[in-house]
């Protein structure tokens, strides 16, 4: 079964972002000056890059940028009661295994950043990775994520959206600062839009 995780939207450059008290001030940068190369189109996939200027005392684990380019800090999941109805229907062992696998992938992103993008991923890409046993993309059978599919009534759409929320929950609890954005289309030149959210590590925080 395939899985993916909800929406997208973006801008090439963020302007007029609003900030919360005690947060980092933010300035936007453009990647329009990328030189032509075999990696150029791939790099342009992430045509929204954000850098932060330290200016506050509070370090958050997640900052999101919405469709209008507004940056805001995320302290907790929205609609937590709805999330918990599904999350807590799984066993403690299942929940621990899911969180451990997401932490492992995030740790790998930090330890082995892409030369072009840095530590960056999209939850649709993560959810669609090949099954280590069957080799089928998006097949969660026998993996840590299979209980999500079962808890969501075997609905690929519900499971994909819930999977994205689990990633967000884990990232909120991380010590480093991550930035979450949606971009539509994700691959501008190809007109391809991934349904998940893109997260990248802010190494300057």
N, C-alpha and C positions, 0 to 999 in steps of 0.2 A: 504494500500500500504506500502510495506517495503521500508526502505531507508538505505543507507550506504554511506561511504564517500571515496573514493579513495585509494590508494597504501599501501606500508609498507617497509621494509629492516632494518637490525641491526647487532650488534656485541656484544659479551659478555663483552668485555672491550674496551674502546676507547683509542687509542694511537695516539700520534702525532697530536693532535688537533691544529688547527690554531685559533688565537684570533684577535679581532679587537682592535685598540688603545682605552684605557680608559675602557676596559671591565674587567670583573672578570677573574682572572686566574682560570684554571680548572684542576682538577685531577680526574682520573677515579678510581672507586672501583669495585670490583667483588663481586658477591653474591654466588660464588661457594661453600662457606663454610657453607651454610644453613644446619642446622640439619634436619634429617628426621622427618617429622611430617605430619599431615593430611593437613596442609596448605602449605607444601613445594612445591608441583607442581604448585599450584596457584601462589605462590610467585616467582617461577622461570619464570613465564610468563613474568615478567618484568626483564629480565636478563641483562638489561643495566641500571645501576643506576649511576647518576652523582652527585658529590658534588663540591661545589665551595669554593675557598679561596678568600675572599674579597681582591681586589687589585686595583680596579679602582674607579673612581668617578661617572661613569654613571650607573644608574640602569635601566635595560631594563625590559619590561613586558614579553617578549618572547625571549627565546634562543632555536634554533633548532639544532638538530644533524642529519646529513645526513647519507647515506648508508656507506660512507667511514669513519665515525666517526669524521667528521669535525664539530666543533661547530661554530655557527655564530648567530649574533643578527638579529632579524627581526623588522624593523621599520615600515613596511607597507606591505599591500598585494601586491603580484605580479599581473600584468595584471589587475590593478584596473579599467580601463575603461570597460573591459569585465564584471567584477564583477558588476560594477554600472549599466550596462544596465539591468541586472536582478534585482538587489537590489532596484533600484529606480523605477522599474515598480510596486512595491508594495506600498501601502499607508503608510503614516507616522505612523498611528496607528498600522498597521501590523508589520512594522519594529521595532517599539518601543516594541511591545509585544514579538517579537522574541528575541531581545536583553535582555529584562527583564527576560525571562525564562532561557536564558543561564547564565546570571549573578546569578540568583537564584540557579541554579545547582552548579555553581562554588563556591558560598558562602557556600552552604551545604557541598561541598567537603572540604573546609577549616575548617568549624566548626565541622564536624564529620569525621575526617580522618580514614581510615582503620588501624586497629592495625598492619596489616602485610605490607601494601603498603604505608601508608600515604595518602595524598590528590592526587589521581591519577584516571584517567579515559581514555576511548577510545571513539572517536566520533562515531564509529560503534555501540558501546554499548549504547551510549546516543540516537542515532537515532533509535535504535531498541527496545527501552523501550516500555512496554505495554501501549496501549491507556487507559487512566483512565476511559473511558466510555465503550468501546467495549472489553477491555482486550487483544486485538490483538497486538502482538509485531510488532513494525515498522509502525503501522497505525497512521498517523498524522491527520486523520479526526477530525475536531473540536478542534484541538490543535493550539497553537501559530505557529507551523511549517507548517501547511497545505498550507499557501500562497506560501511557497517555492516550493512545489510540483506543484502548479498551475502555478507559474511564470516560471518554468522550462519545461513547455509544457507537464506536467504529465509524464515526464520521470523519472523513479526511479533512474537511474544512474546519470543523470544530477543533480537531486535534491539532491542526496546523496553527490556528490562532492561539490555542492554549499553550502550545509549545513556545510561541513567541513571548508569551507572558511569563513563562518559566525562565526563559533567558533573561528577561528584564529583571525579574525578582532576584536572580543570582547576581547579576551585574550590580544592582543597587547595593547588595551586601559586600561587594568587593572593596578592597582598600584603595585601589588606584582609580583615577578618573576616566570614565568612558563617555563618549559622545554618541548619541543615537540620532540618526536622520533617516528620512524617506526621500527617495528621488524618483521622479517619473518623467521620462523613462530612465531606468537604471543604466542601460547602454544606449546613449543618445543616437549614435550613428546607425545602430542596428534596430532601433525602435523597440527594444526589448525591456520589459518592466518585470522585475522580480517582486513577488508579493510580500517579502519579508522586510524587516527593518535592518538598516546597516549600522553597525557599531564600530567605532574606531577608538583606539587608546590615545589619550592626550598625554604625550610624554613630557610636555613642558609644564605640567601642573605641579 
